[in-house]
């Protein structure tokens, strides 16, 4: 008998799809809400080994990539 796996601990599927337009809107909305953006940056800093500058760069690159994807559709 296999042990029961907690669904919250189960890894995400490798072929998971996201809605790039939705995520782009979310990130763009955060840029107009400094308090909410600060919360996101703090959360990312707590859960990664990235510096604040690296997190900012990551969010910038992610926003650019999502923008490019949505423009190509």
N, C-alpha and C positions, 0 to 999 in steps of 0.2 A: 504494500500500500504506500502510495506516494504521500509525502507530507503536504499539508495544505499551505498554499502560498498566499500571503497577504497581498491583495491586489494593489495596495498603495506602495508596496516594495517591489512589485514586478516591473522589470525594465520596459521602457516604451518600445513599441514596435519600430523596427529599423526603417520601415517604409512609411512612416507617419507623414502625413501631409499637413501643411498649415495654410491658412488663407493670408497671402502676402499683403493684400490690400488692408485687411483688418489689422494686422500687426503694424503696418506702416502708419495707419491712422492713430493707433494707440501710441506709438513712439512720437509722432508729430504732436499729438495732444499733450503728451508729457512735457514737451519743450515749452509749452505755454503755462505750465503749472510747476513753478520751481519747487514748491514743497513736496509735491508728489514725485518729481524727478529725484529730489534728494533722498526720499525714502527708497526708491528703486536703487539708487547708487549705493546707499548704505547696505541694503539687503544683498546686493551683488558682492560688495566688499566683504561681507561677513561669510558668504558661501563660496568664495573663490580666493585664490592667492593673487589676484590681479590688484595692481595699484589703482588709485582713483583715475590717474591719467590713462591707464590701459583700459579701464572700464569706459571712460569717455570715448576713447578711440574705437573700441568695440561697438558701442552704440552708434557712433557716427558711421562706421563702415556697414553695420547692419542696416541702418536707415537708407544708406546709398544703395545697397544691394536690393533691398525691398522696393525701393523707388524704381530701379532699373527693371526689375521683374514685372512690376505692375505696368510700366510703360510699354513693355514688349508684348503684353497680352492684348 
